[in-house]
């Protein structure tokens, strides 16, 4: 799930496609969801609550449970396979609609009719399938040896690591085209300050923790990607950008 208790309250998760296996509770701050430049879809396999906070929501949203809406700014459509509860101050774009299958609840009194007109009861509503993506296996030790991977080393340009785990916690210059594979544990890249990292981080049995100015690349991890520094820019890019061809793919 996703909760403001574990999210930078001013963050923007500006991603085209977001899948959340659980409830979403964004009830303070202004953390945004979805890409304003390339809106896609946000799939939530649980309940959704947008409470206090003027947050932008970009892309069509599919909710498997109930939806509570207070301050959020809705730019596209929302499909709710459950009840819809409105509070006083949401904003819906001219073309935005909320489709729901259950009951509609809103405060008594002079509730804005233009908002109610954009809430449409419909059965059924479209949903979306949650992806079941298995993490790919690593290759043999001899393959990594032949490709120049090492088991340790300071964070630097073109570093290629294949080890049980990897940790770099001291101040370093920015590093590009890094590939780190922690086959049995965690990847920890912290203490970077304004410096950052570009490349691929893979922890199939652990987590990735990052603290720095920016990360650009690919993160694959079983237990999550934890960005512990405020103000960090994270830009996800295509896996193939970091390899000369499929023969060099390390997974």
C-alpha positions as CSV (number, residue, x, y, z in Angstrom):
1,X,0.0,0.0,0.0
2,X,0.8,3.7,0.0
3,X,0.4,6.0,3.0
4,X,1.4,9.6,3.9
5,X,3.1,8.2,7.0
6,X,5.9,6.8,4.8
7,X,5.9,9.3,2.0
8,X,7.5,12.8,1.6
9,X,4.4,14.9,1.9
10,X,5.5,17.2,-1.0
11,X,6.7,14.3,-3.3
12,X,5.5,13.8,-6.8
13,X,5.3,10.2,-8.0
14,X,5.3,11.3,-11.7
15,X,5.0,7.9,-13.3
16,X,2.8,7.0,-16.2
17,X,1.7,3.6,-14.9
18,X,1.4,2.9,-11.2
19,X,0.2,-0.4,-9.6
20,X,-0.5,-0.5,-5.9
21,X,-1.4,-3.9,-4.3
22,X,-3.2,-2.5,-1.2
23,X,-4.9,0.6,0.1
24,X,-3.8,4.2,-0.6
25,X,-4.2,6.8,2.1
26,X,-2.9,10.3,1.2
27,X,-4.5,12.4,3.9
28,X,-2.1,15.2,4.5
29,X,0.5,17.1,2.5
30,X,0.4,17.5,-1.3
31,X,2.1,14.3,-2.6
32,X,1.0,13.8,-6.2
33,X,0.4,10.7,-8.3
34,X,0.7,10.3,-12.1
35,X,2.6,11.9,-14.9
36,X,1.4,15.3,-16.0
37,X,3.3,15.1,-19.3
38,X,2.4,11.4,-20.1
39,X,-0.7,10.4,-18.0
40,X,-1.5,6.7,-18.1
41,X,-3.3,4.7,-15.4
42,X,-3.1,4.1,-11.7
43,X,-4.4,0.8,-10.5
44,X,-5.2,0.4,-6.8
45,X,-6.2,-3.0,-5.5
46,X,-7.9,-1.7,-2.3
47,X,-9.5,1.4,-1.0
48,X,-8.4,5.0,-1.9
49,X,-8.5,8.1,0.3
50,X,-7.4,11.5,-0.9
51,X,-7.9,13.6,2.3
52,X,-6.5,17.0,3.2
53,X,-4.0,18.5,0.7
54,X,-4.3,20.0,-2.8
55,X,-2.7,17.2,-4.7
56,X,-2.8,16.7,-8.5
57,X,-3.8,13.3,-9.8
58,X,-2.9,12.6,-13.4
59,X,-4.2,9.6,-15.4
60,X,-7.2,7.3,-15.2
61,X,-7.5,5.7,-11.7
62,X,-9.0,2.3,-11.1
63,X,-10.1,1.5,-7.5
64,X,-11.0,-2.0,-6.5
65,X,-12.6,-0.7,-3.2
66,X,-14.1,2.5,-1.8
67,X,-13.0,6.0,-2.6
68,X,-13.0,9.1,-0.3
69,X,-12.2,12.4,-2.0
70,X,-11.6,15.7,-0.3
71,X,-9.0,18.2,-1.6
72,X,-7.4,16.5,-4.6
73,X,-7.4,17.9,-8.1
74,X,-8.6,15.2,-10.5
75,X,-7.5,15.7,-14.1
76,X,-8.9,12.4,-15.7
77,X,-11.4,9.7,-14.9
78,X,-11.7,7.6,-11.8
79,X,-13.5,4.2,-11.8
80,X,-14.6,3.0,-8.3
81,X,-15.8,-0.6,-7.8
82,X,-17.4,0.5,-4.5
83,X,-18.8,3.5,-2.6
84,X,-17.9,7.1,-3.3
85,X,-17.7,9.6,-0.5
86,X,-17.2,13.3,-1.3
87,X,-16.0,16.0,1.1
88,X,-16.3,19.8,0.5
89,X,-13.3,20.9,-1.6
90,X,-12.3,18.6,-4.5
91,X,-11.6,19.9,-8.0
92,X,-12.6,17.9,-11.1
93,X,-11.4,19.1,-14.5
94,X,-14.1,19.8,-17.1
95,X,-13.7,16.4,-18.8
96,X,-13.0,14.4,-15.6
97,X,-15.6,12.0,-14.3
98,X,-16.0,9.6,-11.4
99,X,-17.8,6.4,-12.1
100,X,-18.8,4.2,-9.1
101,X,-20.9,1.1,-8.5
102,X,-22.0,1.6,-4.8
103,X,-23.5,4.5,-2.9
104,X,-22.7,8.2,-3.2
105,X,-22.2,10.1,0.0
106,X,-21.6,13.8,0.5
107,X,-22.2,16.6,3.1
108,X,-25.7,17.8,3.6
109,X,-26.3,21.4,2.6
110,X,-25.6,23.3,-0.6
111,X,-23.0,20.9,-2.1
112,X,-21.8,22.0,-5.5
113,X,-24.0,20.5,-8.2
114,X,-21.3,20.7,-10.8
115,X,-19.3,18.2,-8.8
116,X,-22.3,15.9,-8.4
117,X,-23.0,16.0,-12.1
118,X,-19.5,14.5,-12.7
119,X,-20.2,11.6,-10.4
120,X,-22.0,8.8,-12.3
121,X,-23.3,5.5,-10.9
122,X,-22.5,2.7,-13.3
123,X,-22.4,-1.1,-13.0
124,X,-20.0,-2.5,-13.8
125,X,-17.0,-0.2,-14.0
126,X,-13.9,-1.1,-15.9
127,X,-10.9,-2.4,-13.8
128,X,-7.4,-3.3,-14.6
129,X,-5.3,-6.4,-13.9
130,X,-2.5,-6.2,-11.5
131,X,0.8,-7.4,-13.1
132,X,2.3,-10.6,-11.7
133,X,6.0,-9.9,-12.6
134,X,8.6,-12.3,-11.4
135,X,12.1,-11.0,-10.8
136,X,14.5,-12.6,-13.3
137,X,17.2,-14.9,-12.1
138,X,20.9,-13.9,-12.0
139,X,23.4,-15.5,-14.3
140,X,26.4,-17.7,-13.4
141,X,29.4,-16.4,-11.6
142,X,31.6,-17.2,-14.6
143,X,29.4,-15.0,-16.9
144,X,29.9,-12.0,-14.6
145,X,33.6,-12.6,-14.3
146,X,33.9,-12.7,-18.1
147,X,32.0,-9.4,-18.4
148,X,34.2,-7.6,-15.9
149,X,32.0,-7.6,-12.8
150,X,33.8,-7.4,-9.5
151,X,32.6,-8.3,-6.0
152,X,33.6,-4.9,-4.3
153,X,34.8,-1.5,-5.2
154,X,34.2,2.2,-4.6
155,X,31.2,3.8,-6.3
156,X,32.5,5.3,-9.6
157,X,31.7,5.6,-13.3
158,X,31.2,2.3,-15.1
159,X,31.3,0.2,-11.9
160,X,30.0,-3.3,-12.3
161,X,29.3,-5.2,-9.1
162,X,28.1,-8.8,-8.6
163,X,28.1,-9.7,-4.9
164,X,25.8,-10.9,-2.1
165,X,25.2,-7.3,-1.2
166,X,26.7,-3.8,-1.7
167,X,27.0,-0.7,0.4
168,X,28.5,2.7,-0.2
169,X,27.8,5.2,2.6
170,X,30.6,7.9,2.2
171,X,30.6,11.1,0.1
172,X,31.3,10.4,-3.6
173,X,31.2,12.3,-6.9
174,X,28.3,11.4,-9.2
175,X,28.6,8.1,-10.9
176,X,27.2,7.1,-14.3
177,X,26.6,3.7,-16.0
178,X,26.7,1.8,-12.8
179,X,25.4,-1.8,-12.6
180,X,25.0,-3.3,-9.1
181,X,23.6,-6.8,-8.6
182,X,23.1,-7.9,-5.0
183,X,22.1,-11.5,-5.5
184,X,21.2,-12.3,-1.8
185,X,21.0,-9.0,0.1
186,X,20.6,-5.2,-0.1
187,X,22.0,-2.3,-2.0
188,X,22.7,0.8,0.1
189,X,23.9,4.0,-1.6
190,X,23.9,6.9,0.9
191,X,25.9,9.9,2.0
192,X,26.0,11.3,-1.5
193,X,24.7,14.8,-0.7
194,X,24.0,16.5,-4.1
195,X,25.8,13.8,-6.0
196,X,23.8,11.1,-7.7
197,X,23.9,7.8,-9.6
198,X,22.9,6.7,-13.1
199,X,22.5,3.0,-13.9
200,X,20.9,-0.3,-12.9
201,X,20.3,-1.5,-9.3
202,X,19.1,-5.1,-8.8
203,X,18.3,-6.7,-5.4
204,X,16.1,-9.8,-6.0
205,X,16.1,-10.8,-2.3
206,X,16.4,-7.5,-0.6
207,X,15.9,-3.7,-0.8
208,X,17.5,-0.7,-2.3
209,X,18.2,2.4,-0.1
210,X,19.3,5.6,-1.7
211,X,20.2,9.0,-0.3
212,X,21.6,11.5,-2.8
213,X,20.8,14.3,-5.2
214,X,19.4,12.2,-8.0
215,X,19.0,8.7,-9.4
216,X,18.4,8.0,-13.0
217,X,18.0,4.4,-14.3
218,X,16.3,1.1,-13.3
219,X,15.6,-0.3,-9.8
220,X,14.4,-3.9,-9.5
221,X,14.0,-5.1,-5.9
222,X,11.8,-7.6,-3.9
223,X,11.5,-5.5,-0.8
224,X,11.3,-1.9,-2.1
225,X,13.1,1.2,-3.2
226,X,13.6,3.6,-0.2
227,X,14.7,7.2,-1.1
228,X,15.6,8.7,2.3
229,X,16.7,12.2,1.2
230,X,14.2,15.0,0.6
231,X,14.5,16.8,-2.7
232,X,15.9,13.8,-4.6
233,X,15.0,13.5,-8.3
234,X,14.3,9.9,-9.4
235,X,14.0,9.4,-13.1
236,X,13.2,5.8,-14.4
237,X,14.6,5.0,-17.8
238,X,14.7,1.9,-20.0
239,X,16.9,-1.0,-19.0
240,X,18.4,-1.4,-22.5
241,X,19.9,2.1,-22.3
242,X,22.7,0.8,-20.0
243,X,23.9,-2.1,-22.2
244,X,25.3,-2.4,-25.6
245,X,22.9,-5.2,-26.5
246,X,20.9,-8.2,-25.2
247,X,24.1,-10.3,-24.9
248,X,25.3,-7.9,-22.2
249,X,22.0,-8.0,-20.2
250,X,23.1,-9.3,-16.7
251,X,19.8,-11.0,-15.9
